[in-house]
Amino acid sequence: MDLLDYAFMQRALIAAALVGITAPAIGTYLVQRRQAVMGDGIGHVAMTGVALGFLLNTSPIWMATLVAVVGAVGMELIRSRGKTSGDIALAMLFYGGLAGGVMIINLAPGGSTANLTSYLFGSITTVSAEDITAVVVLALFVVAVTLGLRRQLFAVCQDEEFARVTGLPVRFLNLLMAVTAAVTVTVAMRIVGLLLVSAMMVIPVAAAQRVTRGFTATLTVAMVIGVLVSLSGTAATYYIDAPSGGTIVLLAIAVFMVMTAVSTPLARRRAGAARAAEEVCTRDDVKV
């Protein structure tokens, strides 16, 4: 495979594999909590961090991580209060982050909105060795949280009140989940892009749910799908010269459609078998 002869492709494939693992890992919890669009909102906020990185001549990834974490904590605090004005506050935070990024990048020396394109939609040719170091460190954090605390996080996602009664630190776990989602956004932005990262948090999980039942099985299958489409999409962009983010997301959608086509007949058979079993039980009760 000639694509492996190039250092930039080696870096891109490493980053893609990490995106494929981390995005569905945290996405499984967000889908469980019906917060599927949270990644999209964090991506908007992270734009300000990227622009600040250019303005201050520091790493855009680390600066985006810092700003995204602050934004995610703010989102979680707004959500936990549950006020009717929460949606408006979140909308202002989302679009304020995007607008702030556009304004700040123009203040940076030699900066323009063109500098943000690779961060918005992903670009395999711009992944540097420094980016890989940051992505690996951040990805390890995401994996440690999503897999190491999966029982506690699952309990909080299922029923916060019950989790609180059992003694779990619900507030801390909610904040940790938000921070982990923010970190995942910055892990994925070099490959998938800030505007499409939410798709990688949701679509592999939705595809996995079509063929699995338990939470652990869904988490595992979603991560496998994420890695496959991320690596395949990144490799495809080398040959067809297409945007990496769009290619990966379209492949994920294709997998979802295939999973849906496969699962629909199986679901019908299971439903038919369940109805047949229920009818047998009913007849037996009548006879008794």
PASEBA-1860 file (N, C-alpha, C; in nm, 3 decimals):
! residues 288
1> MDLLDYAF> 0.085/-0.119/0.000/0.000/0.000/0.000/0.088/0.124/0.000 ~ 0.091/0.194/-0.112/0.181/0.306/-0.126/0.147/0.423/-0.034 ~ 0.022/0.431/0.013/-0.014/0.542/0.100/0.062/0.539/0.231 ~ 0.108/0.421/0.273/0.183/0.409/0.398/0.328/0.454/0.383 ~ 0.369/0.482/0.261/0.504/0.531/0.238/0.520/0.678/0.276 ~ 0.409/0.745/0.296/0.412/0.888/0.325/0.386/0.912/0.473 ~ 0.470/0.997/0.532/0.459/1.025/0.675/0.325/1.090/0.709 ~ 0.277/1.178/0.623/0.151/1.247/0.655/0.034/1.150/0.655
9> MQRALIAA> 0.040/1.046/0.571/-0.067/0.947/0.571/-0.058/0.856/0.694 ~ 0.063/0.826/0.737/0.078/0.747/0.859/0.018/0.822/0.978 ~ 0.048/0.952/0.985/-0.009/1.033/1.093/-0.160/1.042/1.081 ~ -0.210/1.058/0.960/-0.354/1.071/0.939/-0.427/0.942/0.979 ~ -0.370/0.827/0.946/-0.434/0.699/0.979/-0.434/0.674/1.130 ~ -0.327/0.715/1.197/-0.323/0.702/1.343/-0.432/0.789/1.405 ~ -0.439/0.914/1.359/-0.541/1.004/1.411/-0.681/0.953/1.380 ~ -0.701/0.898/1.260/-0.832/0.847/1.221/-0.875/0.731/1.309
17> ALVGITAP> -0.781/0.641/1.340/-0.814/0.527/1.426/-0.855/0.576/1.565 ~ -0.787/0.676/1.616/-0.820/0.730/1.748/-0.956/0.799/1.746 ~ -0.985/0.868/1.636/-1.118/0.929/1.622/-1.226/0.821/1.620 ~ -1.200/0.714/1.545/-1.297/0.605/1.536/-1.325/0.538/1.668 ~ -1.227/0.539/1.758/-1.246/0.480/1.891/-1.317/0.576/1.984 ~ -1.268/0.700/1.989/-1.315/0.794/2.092/-1.453/0.852/2.065 ~ -1.481/0.889/1.939/-1.609/0.956/1.911/-1.729/0.866/1.942 ~ -1.732/0.740/1.894/-1.846/0.654/1.932/-1.847/0.617/2.079
25> AIGTYLVQ> -1.728/0.614/2.141/-1.722/0.577/2.283/-1.800/0.676/2.369 ~ -1.773/0.804/2.352/-1.848/0.904/2.429/-1.986/0.924/2.368 ~ -1.998/0.904/2.237/-2.127/0.920/2.171/-2.232/0.823/2.222 ~ -2.192/0.704/2.262/-2.286/0.606/2.314/-2.358/0.659/2.437 ~ -2.286/0.728/2.522/-2.347/0.787/2.642/-2.435/0.906/2.606 ~ -2.389/0.988/2.513/-2.468/1.105/2.474/-2.599/1.064/2.408 ~ -2.595/0.960/2.326/-2.718/0.910/2.263/-2.811/0.855/2.369 ~ -2.755/0.785/2.466/-2.834/0.729/2.575/-2.906/0.840/2.652
33> RRQAVMGD> -2.843/0.956/2.661/-2.900/1.070/2.735/-2.982/1.163/2.645 ~ -2.995/1.126/2.519/-3.065/1.210/2.420/-2.998/1.347/2.409 ~ -2.867/1.346/2.406/-2.788/1.468/2.386/-2.700/1.453/2.263 ~ -2.760/1.400/2.158/-2.683/1.366/2.039/-2.618/1.487/1.974 ~ -2.676/1.605/1.989/-2.622/1.724/1.921/-2.522/1.800/2.008 ~ -2.488/1.747/2.124/-2.396/1.817/2.211/-2.260/1.837/2.145 ~ -2.214/1.736/2.071/-2.086/1.748/2.003/-2.084/1.861/1.903 ~ -2.197/1.882/1.837/-2.208/1.992/1.740/-2.191/2.126/1.810
41> GIGHVAMT> -2.255/2.142/1.924/-2.244/2.266/2.000/-2.102/2.289/2.050 ~ -2.039/2.184/2.101/-1.901/2.198/2.148/-1.808/2.234/2.032 ~ -1.836/2.177/1.915/-1.756/2.210/1.798/-1.761/2.357/1.763 ~ -1.880/2.417/1.777/-1.893/2.561/1.753/-1.808/2.641/1.853 ~ -1.815/2.601/1.979/-1.739/2.672/2.082/-1.589/2.655/2.060 ~ -1.546/2.536/2.018/-1.403/2.509/1.998/-1.343/2.598/1.890 ~ -1.427/2.651/1.802/-1.377/2.741/1.697/-1.306/2.861/1.759 ~ -1.359/2.913/1.868/-1.294/3.024/1.936/-1.156/2.984/1.985
49> GVALGFLL> -1.144/2.861/2.036/-1.014/2.813/2.083/-0.913/2.800/1.970 ~ -0.957/2.749/1.855/-0.867/2.739/1.740/-0.816/2.877/1.699 ~ -0.909/2.972/1.691/-0.870/3.108/1.652/-0.775/3.170/1.754 ~ -0.799/3.145/1.883/-0.709/3.196/1.986/-0.570/3.135/1.973 ~ -0.565/3.011/1.932/-0.436/2.947/1.910/-0.354/3.020/1.804 ~ -0.420/3.059/1.695/-0.352/3.136/1.591/-0.313/3.274/1.642 ~ -0.404/3.338/1.716/-0.378/3.473/1.764/-0.261/3.477/1.862 ~ -0.254/3.378/1.953/-0.151/3.375/2.057/-0.028/3.296/2.016
57> NTSPIWMA> -0.031/3.245/1.891/0.081/3.167/1.838/0.112/3.045/1.925 ~ 0.007/2.976/1.967/0.018/2.852/2.044/-0.052/2.741/1.967 ~ -0.050/2.621/2.022/-0.112/2.506/1.956/-0.264/2.524/1.948 ~ -0.322/2.525/1.829/-0.468/2.537/1.818/-0.542/2.421/1.886 ~ -0.482/2.302/1.885/-0.549/2.187/1.946/-0.561/2.204/2.097 ~ -0.451/2.242/2.163/-0.456/2.258/2.309/-0.544/2.376/2.349 ~ -0.538/2.483/2.272/-0.622/2.599/2.302/-0.769/2.564/2.279 ~ -0.797/2.490/2.170/-0.935/2.448/2.143/-0.985/2.355/2.253
65> TLVAVVGA> -0.898/2.270/2.304/-0.936/2.180/2.414/-0.976/2.261/2.537 ~ -0.895/2.362/2.570/-0.924/2.444/2.688/-1.059/2.515/2.673 ~ -1.079/2.580/2.560/-1.204/2.655/2.539/-1.323/2.560/2.532 ~ -1.306/2.445/2.464/-1.416/2.349/2.452/-1.456/2.293/2.588 ~ -1.358/2.266/2.673/-1.387/2.215/2.807/-1.467/2.318/2.887 ~ -1.424/2.445/2.880/-1.498/2.550/2.951/-1.640/2.560/2.897 ~ -1.654/2.555/2.764/-1.787/2.562/2.704/-1.873/2.443/2.742 ~ -1.815/2.323/2.744/-1.891/2.203/2.779/-1.938/2.206/2.924
73> VGMELIRS> -1.853/2.255/3.012/-1.893/2.269/3.153/-2.008/2.368/3.164 ~ -2.000/2.477/3.088/-2.110/2.573/3.088/-2.240/2.512/3.038 ~ -2.231/2.431/2.932/-2.350/2.364/2.879/-2.411/2.271/2.983 ~ -2.327/2.197/3.052/-2.377/2.103/3.152/-2.443/2.175/3.269 ~ -2.385/2.288/3.311/-2.445/2.365/3.420/-2.580/2.422/3.379 ~ -2.591/2.468/3.255/-2.719/2.517/3.204/-2.821/2.405/3.198 ~ -2.777/2.287/3.150/-2.868/2.173/3.139/-2.917/2.128/3.276 ~ -2.826/2.123/3.374/-2.862/2.072/3.506/-2.961/2.162/3.579
81> RGKTSGDI> -2.958/2.291/3.548/-3.053/2.383/3.612/-3.192/2.368/3.554 ~ -3.201/2.326/3.428/-3.330/2.294/3.368/-3.426/2.409/3.355 ~ -3.375/2.531/3.341/-3.463/2.646/3.326/-3.516/2.654/3.183 ~ -3.632/2.719/3.168/-3.693/2.731/3.037/-3.607/2.813/2.941 ~ -3.523/2.901/2.996/-3.436/2.983/2.911/-3.308/2.910/2.873 ~ -3.295/2.785/2.912/-3.173/2.710/2.886/-3.142/2.696/2.739 ~ -3.244/2.668/2.658/-3.223/2.652/2.514/-3.168/2.779/2.452 ~ -3.219/2.892/2.495/-3.171/3.020/2.441/-3.026/3.044/2.483
89> ALAMLFYG> -2.995/3.014/2.608/-2.858/3.031/2.656/-2.761/2.942/2.579 ~ -2.802/2.816/2.554/-2.717/2.725/2.479/-2.696/2.774/2.336 ~ -2.803/2.821/2.274/-2.792/2.872/2.137/-2.695/2.989/2.131 ~ -2.703/3.079/2.229/-2.611/3.193/2.233/-2.467/3.147/2.252 ~ -2.449/3.043/2.333/-2.315/2.990/2.356/-2.259/2.927/2.229 ~ -2.343/2.847/2.160/-2.300/2.779/2.038/-2.257/2.879/1.931 ~ -2.348/2.967/1.898/-2.323/3.058/1.787/-2.229/3.171/1.826 ~ -2.225/3.203/1.953/-2.126/3.299/2.000/-1.985/3.244/1.983
97> GLAGGVMI> -1.968/3.113/2.010/-1.837/3.050/1.991/-1.794/3.052/1.846 ~ -1.887/3.024/1.756/-1.855/3.024/1.613/-1.822/3.165/1.565 ~ -1.904/3.263/1.605/-1.881/3.401/1.565/-1.750/3.454/1.625 ~ -1.723/3.415/1.749/-1.599/3.458/1.813/-1.477/3.406/1.740 ~ -1.484/3.282/1.695/-1.373/3.225/1.619/-1.347/3.300/1.490 ~ -1.454/3.336/1.419/-1.441/3.409/1.293/-1.381/3.547/1.317 ~ -1.423/3.614/1.424/-1.372/3.747/1.453/-1.225/3.742/1.498 ~ -1.193/3.649/1.586/-1.058/3.642/1.642/-0.955/3.605/1.537
105> INLAPGGS> -0.991/3.513/1.447/-0.893/3.468/1.347/-0.850/3.583/1.257 ~ -0.937/3.680/1.237/-0.901/3.795/1.154/-0.811/3.894/1.228 ~ -0.800/3.879/1.360/-0.710/3.962/1.437/-0.569/3.903/1.444 ~ -0.558/3.773/1.413/-0.428/3.707/1.418/-0.339/3.756/1.304 ~ -0.207/3.763/1.326/-0.116/3.806/1.220/-0.126/3.714/1.098 ~ -0.165/3.771/0.985/-0.179/3.693/0.863/-0.294/3.596/0.866 ~ -0.382/3.610/0.963/-0.493/3.517/0.976/-0.612/3.555/0.891 ~ -0.688/3.454/0.850/-0.813/3.475/0.777/-0.900/3.352/0.798
113> TANLTSYL> -1.023/3.362/0.756/-1.113/3.247/0.773/-1.065/3.125/0.697 ~ -0.979/3.144/0.597/-0.925/3.029/0.524/-0.842/2.939/0.614 ~ -0.782/2.998/0.719/-0.704/2.917/0.813/-0.790/2.819/0.892 ~ -0.919/2.846/0.898/-1.009/2.761/0.977/-1.067/2.644/0.897 ~ -1.049/2.646/0.766/-1.114/2.546/0.682/-1.078/2.403/0.720 ~ -0.949/2.378/0.740/-0.907/2.241/0.772/-0.960/2.197/0.908 ~ -0.985/2.291/0.999/-1.041/2.257/1.130/-1.192/2.239/1.123 ~ -1.256/2.306/1.029/-1.401/2.294/1.013/-1.441/2.162/0.948
121> FGSITTVS> -1.364/2.120/0.847/-1.403/2.003/0.768/-1.302/1.890/0.771 ~ -1.188/1.910/0.836/-1.086/1.806/0.844/-0.995/1.807/0.723 ~ -0.869/1.772/0.745/-0.773/1.767/0.635/-0.659/1.674/0.674 ~ -0.641/1.566/0.600/-0.539/1.467/0.637/-0.398/1.519/0.612 ~ -0.383/1.614/0.521/-0.248/1.663/0.487/-0.193/1.761/0.590 ~ -0.277/1.809/0.679/-0.233/1.909/0.776/-0.208/1.851/0.915 ~ -0.216/1.720/0.930/-0.192/1.658/1.061/-0.041/1.650/1.084 ~ 0.009/1.724/1.180/0.153/1.728/1.207/0.190/1.629/1.318
129> AEDITAVV> 0.320/1.614/1.339/0.367/1.526/1.446/0.323/1.578/1.582 ~ 0.323/1.711/1.598/0.277/1.771/1.723/0.129/1.744/1.746 ~ 0.052/1.747/1.637/-0.091/1.717/1.647/-0.112/1.573/1.695 ~ -0.033/1.482/1.642/-0.048/1.341/1.681/-0.020/1.322/1.829 ~ 0.082/1.389/1.879/0.114/1.380/2.022/-0.005/1.426/2.106 ~ -0.061/1.539/2.070/-0.176/1.592/2.143/-0.296/1.498/2.132 ~ -0.322/1.448/2.012/-0.437/1.361/1.989/-0.424/1.232/2.068 ~ -0.305/1.174/2.073/-0.285/1.049/2.148/-0.310/1.071/2.297
137> VLALFVVA> -0.257/1.179/2.352/-0.276/1.208/2.494/-0.424/1.227/2.525 ~ -0.492/1.306/2.443/-0.634/1.334/2.467/-0.718/1.208/2.448 ~ -0.683/1.127/2.348/-0.759/1.004/2.323/-0.745/0.905/2.439 ~ -0.627/0.897/2.497/-0.608/0.809/2.613/-0.698/0.852/2.728 ~ -0.712/0.981/2.747/-0.802/1.032/2.852/-0.947/0.989/2.823 ~ -0.991/1.004/2.699/-1.128/0.969/2.662/-1.154/0.820/2.684 ~ -1.061/0.738/2.639/-1.077/0.592/2.653/-1.079/0.553/2.800 ~ -0.992/0.613/2.880/-0.986/0.581/3.023/-1.119/0.613/3.091
145> VTLGLRRQ> -1.180/0.725/3.054/-1.306/0.765/3.117/-1.421/0.679/3.068 ~ -1.435/0.666/2.936/-1.552/0.599/2.880/-1.553/0.449/2.906 ~ -1.438/0.388/2.915/-1.432/0.244/2.943/-1.410/0.215/3.091 ~ -1.326/0.294/3.154/-1.297/0.269/3.295/-1.413/0.300/3.387 ~ -1.496/0.396/3.350/-1.610/0.435/3.434/-1.743/0.403/3.366 ~ -1.745/0.303/3.281/-1.866/0.277/3.201/-1.986/0.241/3.288 ~ -1.965/0.169/3.396/-2.079/0.131/3.482/-2.139/0.254/3.549 ~ -2.054/0.339/3.602/-2.103/0.459/3.669/-2.170/0.555/3.570
153> LFAVCQDE> -2.108/0.575/3.454/-2.163/0.665/3.354/-2.295/0.612/3.299 ~ -2.303/0.481/3.281/-2.427/0.421/3.233/-2.540/0.442/3.334 ~ -2.508/0.425/3.462/-2.609/0.444/3.567/-2.662/0.587/3.566 ~ -2.573/0.683/3.549/-2.615/0.823/3.546/-2.699/0.852/3.422 ~ -2.662/0.793/3.309/-2.737/0.814/3.185/-2.877/0.753/3.193 ~ -2.889/0.641/3.261/-3.018/0.573/3.273/-3.114/0.646/3.366 ~ -3.067/0.679/3.484/-3.156/0.741/3.584/-3.071/0.816/3.685 ~ -3.068/0.948/3.673/-2.984/1.028/3.761/-3.029/1.018/3.907
161> EFARVTGL> -3.159/1.016/3.930/-3.208/1.011/4.068/-3.170/0.880/4.135 ~ -3.185/0.769/4.063/-3.147/0.639/4.119/-2.997/0.636/4.145 ~ -2.918/0.689/4.050/-2.772/0.691/4.068/-2.735/0.774/4.190 ~ -2.805/0.883/4.211/-2.778/0.968/4.328/-2.811/0.895/4.458 ~ -2.921/0.821/4.457/-2.961/0.745/4.576/-2.859/0.637/4.610 ~ -2.800/0.577/4.508/-2.701/0.471/4.531/-2.566/0.526/4.577 ~ -2.553/0.658/4.581/-2.431/0.717/4.633/-2.331/0.762/4.528 ~ -2.368/0.756/4.401/-2.276/0.799/4.296/-2.266/0.952/4.293
169> PVRFLNLL> -2.148/1.006/4.265/-2.131/1.153/4.254/-2.187/1.201/4.119 ~ -2.316/1.218/4.111/-2.383/1.246/3.985/-2.333/1.376/3.922 ~ -2.322/1.482/4.001/-2.277/1.611/3.946/-2.138/1.597/3.885 ~ -2.048/1.533/3.957/-1.912/1.513/3.908/-1.911/1.430/3.779 ~ -1.988/1.322/3.776/-1.991/1.236/3.659/-2.050/1.308/3.538 ~ -2.151/1.391/3.561/-2.208/1.469/3.451/-2.106/1.567/3.395 ~ -2.034/1.634/3.482/-1.931/1.727/3.437/-1.818/1.653/3.367 ~ -1.782/1.537/3.420/-1.676/1.458/3.357/-1.717/1.413/3.217
177> MAVTAAVT> -1.844/1.376/3.201/-1.894/1.336/3.071/-1.888/1.452/2.972 ~ -1.924/1.571/3.019/-1.920/1.690/2.934/-1.776/1.723/2.894 ~ -1.685/1.714/2.988/-1.543/1.740/2.959/-1.490/1.638/2.860 ~ -1.528/1.512/2.878/-1.482/1.407/2.787/-1.534/1.430/2.646 ~ -1.658/1.476/2.634/-1.713/1.508/2.502/-1.634/1.622/2.439 ~ -1.597/1.722/2.518/-1.520/1.835/2.466/-1.383/1.789/2.418 ~ -1.319/1.703/2.494/-1.188/1.651/2.454/-1.200/1.570/2.325 ~ -1.307/1.493/2.312/-1.328/1.413/2.191/-1.342/1.501/2.069
185> VTVAMRIV> -1.408/1.613/2.083/-1.424/1.706/1.970/-1.288/1.752/1.920 ~ -1.198/1.786/2.010/-1.066/1.832/1.968/-0.980/1.719/1.914 ~ -1.005/1.596/1.961/-0.935/1.480/1.903/-0.974/1.463/1.757 ~ -1.100/1.485/1.727/-1.152/1.454/1.594/-1.139/1.568/1.494 ~ -1.112/1.689/1.539/-1.126/1.803/1.447/-1.024/1.802/1.334 ~ -0.908/1.742/1.349/-0.809/1.743/1.243/-0.843/1.646/1.131 ~ -0.922/1.543/1.163/-0.959/1.443/1.062/-1.101/1.463/1.013 ~ -1.196/1.474/1.104/-1.337/1.485/1.066/-1.380/1.630/1.050
193> GLLLVSAM> -1.327/1.718/1.134/-1.367/1.858/1.130/-1.468/1.891/1.238 ~ -1.465/2.013/1.285/-1.553/2.055/1.394/-1.701/2.050/1.357 ~ -1.733/2.073/1.230/-1.873/2.076/1.189/-1.931/1.937/1.170 ~ -1.845/1.835/1.160/-1.894/1.699/1.133/-1.864/1.601/1.246 ~ -1.795/1.647/1.350/-1.756/1.555/1.456/-1.877/1.495/1.526 ~ -1.985/1.572/1.539/-2.105/1.520/1.604/-2.161/1.398/1.531 ~ -2.145/1.397/1.399/-2.194/1.283/1.321/-2.121/1.155/1.361 ~ -1.990/1.164/1.388/-1.915/1.046/1.428/-1.945/1.003/1.570
201> MVIPVAAA> -2.003/1.091/1.649/-2.047/1.053/1.783/-2.181/0.981/1.780 ~ -2.259/1.004/1.675/-2.397/0.957/1.673/-2.420/0.843/1.575 ~ -2.373/0.858/1.451/-2.409/0.762/1.346/-2.357/0.622/1.374 ~ -2.230/0.601/1.413/-2.187/0.464/1.445/-2.269/0.402/1.558 ~ -2.308/0.485/1.655/-2.390/0.434/1.766/-2.528/0.394/1.715 ~ -2.588/0.480/1.631/-2.719/0.448/1.575/-2.713/0.321/1.491 ~ -2.604/0.304/1.415/-2.588/0.182/1.334/-2.575/0.059/1.423 ~ -2.496/0.073/1.530/-2.478/-0.041/1.621/-2.608/-0.080/1.689
209> QRVTRGFT> -2.690/0.018/1.723/-2.818/-0.010/1.789/-2.913/-0.091/1.702 ~ -2.892/-0.088/1.572/-2.979/-0.164/1.482/-2.959/-0.314/1.496 ~ -2.841/-0.355/1.541/-2.810/-0.498/1.545/-2.773/-0.547/1.685 ~ -2.775/-0.462/1.783/-2.741/-0.503/1.919/-2.853/-0.467/2.015 ~ -2.846/-0.523/2.134/-2.948/-0.497/2.236/-2.889/-0.436/2.362 ~ -2.783/-0.496/2.415/-2.724/-0.448/2.539/-2.635/-0.326/2.519 ~ -2.612/-0.253/2.628/-2.531/-0.132/2.623/-2.386/-0.163/2.587 ~ -2.327/-0.264/2.649/-2.188/-0.299/2.622/-2.169/-0.342/2.478
217> ATLTVAMV> -2.264/-0.420/2.427/-2.255/-0.464/2.287/-2.264/-0.345/2.192 ~ -2.353/-0.252/2.222/-2.367/-0.132/2.139/-2.238/-0.051/2.141 ~ -2.181/-0.033/2.258/-2.056/0.043/2.272/-1.944/-0.022/2.191 ~ -1.932/-0.153/2.200/-1.826/-0.225/2.130/-1.843/-0.218/1.979 ~ -1.964/-0.248/1.932/-1.989/-0.247/1.787/-1.974/-0.106/1.730 ~ -2.020/-0.005/1.804/-2.008/0.134/1.758/-1.862/0.173/1.741 ~ -1.776/0.131/1.834/-1.634/0.162/1.823/-1.571/0.090/1.705 ~ -1.611/-0.033/1.681/-1.560/-0.107/1.565/-1.601/-0.038/1.435
225> IGVLVSLS> -1.728/0.001/1.426/-1.775/0.073/1.308/-1.699/0.205/1.292 ~ -1.679/0.276/1.402/-1.609/0.403/1.397/-1.468/0.388/1.343 ~ -1.396/0.288/1.389/-1.259/0.266/1.341/-1.259/0.228/1.193 ~ -1.350/0.141/1.152/-1.354/0.095/1.012/-1.383/0.211/0.917 ~ -1.484/0.291/0.948/-1.520/0.400/0.856/-1.415/0.511/0.860 ~ -1.354/0.534/0.975/-1.251/0.638/0.984/-1.128/0.601/0.902 ~ -1.081/0.477/0.917/-0.965/0.433/0.840/-0.996/0.424/0.692 ~ -1.114/0.369/0.659/-1.152/0.356/0.518/-1.168/0.493/0.453
233> GTAATYYI> -1.233/0.585/0.523/-1.254/0.719/0.469/-1.125/0.794/0.451 ~ -1.034/0.781/0.547/-0.904/0.848/0.536/-0.823/0.792/0.420 ~ -0.823/0.660/0.407/-0.752/0.598/0.294/-0.814/0.639/0.160 ~ -0.947/0.648/0.157/-1.015/0.684/0.032/-0.979/0.825/-0.011 ~ -0.964/0.916/0.086/-0.931/1.054/0.049/-0.794/1.064/-0.017 ~ -0.706/0.972/0.014/-0.574/0.972/-0.050/-0.585/0.941/-0.199 ~ -0.679/0.852/-0.233/-0.691/0.809/-0.373/-0.786/0.897/-0.455 ~ -0.889/0.951/-0.391/-0.989/1.027/-0.469/-0.981/1.177/-0.443
241> DAPSGGTI> -0.888/1.219/-0.358/-0.867/1.362/-0.330/-0.998/1.429/-0.288 ~ -1.061/1.372/-0.185/-1.187/1.427/-0.133/-1.165/1.469/0.012 ~ -1.251/1.556/0.064/-1.239/1.597/0.205/-1.256/1.476/0.297 ~ -1.165/1.463/0.392/-1.167/1.345/0.480/-1.293/1.339/0.565 ~ -1.334/1.453/0.620/-1.451/1.454/0.708/-1.577/1.409/0.637 ~ -1.603/1.467/0.520/-1.722/1.430/0.444/-1.721/1.285/0.402 ~ -1.605/1.235/0.360/-1.594/1.095/0.317/-1.623/1.000/0.432 ~ -1.566/1.027/0.547/-1.586/0.940/0.663/-1.732/0.938/0.706
249> VLLAIAVF> -1.794/1.055/0.711/-1.934/1.063/0.756/-2.026/0.992/0.656 ~ -2.002/1.009/0.527/-2.085/0.942/0.427/-2.071/0.790/0.436 ~ -1.950/0.743/0.463/-1.931/0.599/0.483/-2.007/0.551/0.606 ~ -2.006/0.631/0.713/-2.079/0.595/0.833/-2.229/0.586/0.805 ~ -2.280/0.680/0.725/-2.422/0.677/0.688/-2.453/0.553/0.605 ~ -2.361/0.517/0.516/-2.380/0.397/0.434/-2.386/0.271/0.522 ~ -2.300/0.265/0.623/-2.302/0.152/0.715/-2.434/0.148/0.791 ~ -2.482/0.264/0.833/-2.610/0.270/0.903/-2.723/0.216/0.815
257> MVMTAVST> -2.723/0.253/0.688/-2.827/0.207/0.596/-2.820/0.056/0.576 ~ -2.698/0.003/0.567/-2.682/-0.143/0.553/-2.731/-0.213/0.679 ~ -2.693/-0.162/0.795/-2.737/-0.221/0.921/-2.889/-0.217/0.933 ~ -2.949/-0.109/0.888/-3.095/-0.097/0.893/-3.159/-0.200/0.801 ~ -3.105/-0.216/0.681/-3.159/-0.312/0.586/-3.148/-0.455/0.638 ~ -3.039/-0.482/0.708/-3.018/-0.618/0.763/-3.106/-0.642/0.884 ~ -3.121/-0.541/0.967/-3.190/-0.560/1.094/-3.342/-0.562/1.081 ~ -3.396/-0.496/0.980/-3.542/-0.489/0.966/-3.608/-0.626/0.953
265> PLARRRAG> -3.562/-0.714/0.863/-3.622/-0.848/0.857/-3.605/-0.926/0.987 ~ -3.489/-0.909/1.051/-3.467/-0.980/1.177/-3.563/-0.932/1.285 ~ -3.587/-0.801/1.288/-3.680/-0.745/1.387/-3.820/-0.797/1.363 ~ -3.859/-0.807/1.237/-3.992/-0.859/1.206/-4.007/-1.005/1.248 ~ -3.903/-1.083/1.225/-3.907/-1.224/1.266/-3.918/-1.236/1.418 ~ -3.840/-1.155/1.488/-3.845/-1.160/1.634/-3.983/-1.119/1.685 ~ -4.040/-1.016/1.623/-4.173/-0.972/1.664/-4.277/-1.080/1.636 ~ -4.264/-1.145/1.520/-4.357/-1.254/1.487/-4.343/-1.370/1.583
273> AARAAEEV> -4.220/-1.404/1.618/-4.198/-1.514/1.712/-4.253/-1.478/1.849 ~ -4.238/-1.352/1.889/-4.290/-1.309/2.019/-4.443/-1.315/2.021 ~ -4.506/-1.273/1.910/-4.654/-1.280/1.904/-4.702/-1.424/1.906 ~ -4.630/-1.511/1.835/-4.668/-1.653/1.833/-4.657/-1.714/1.972 ~ -4.549/-1.680/2.042/-4.531/-1.732/2.178/-4.640/-1.680/2.271 ~ -4.678/-1.554/2.252/-4.783/-1.496/2.335/-4.917/-1.563/2.309 ~ -4.945/-1.594/2.182/-5.070/-1.662/2.148/-5.075/-1.802/2.208 ~ -4.960/-1.872/2.206/-4.955/-2.006/2.265/-4.983/-1.998/2.415
281> CTRDDVKV> -4.924/-1.902/2.482/-4.945/-1.884/2.626/-5.090/-1.851/2.655 ~ -5.152/-1.769/2.570/-5.291/-1.731/2.588/-5.383/-1.853/2.576 ~ -5.357/-1.937/2.474/-5.441/-2.057/2.454/-5.425/-2.151/2.571 ~ -5.302/-2.165/2.623/-5.280/-2.253/2.737/-5.355/-2.203/2.859 ~ -5.358/-2.070/2.878/-5.430/-2.013/2.991/-5.580/-2.037/2.979 ~ -5.631/-2.027/2.856/-5.773/-2.049/2.833/-5.810/-2.194/2.864 ~ -5.724/-2.288/2.823/-5.750/-2.429/2.847/-5.753/-2.458/2.996 ~ -5.660/-2.396/3.069/-5.657/-2.418/3.214/-5.780/-2.363/3.281
END
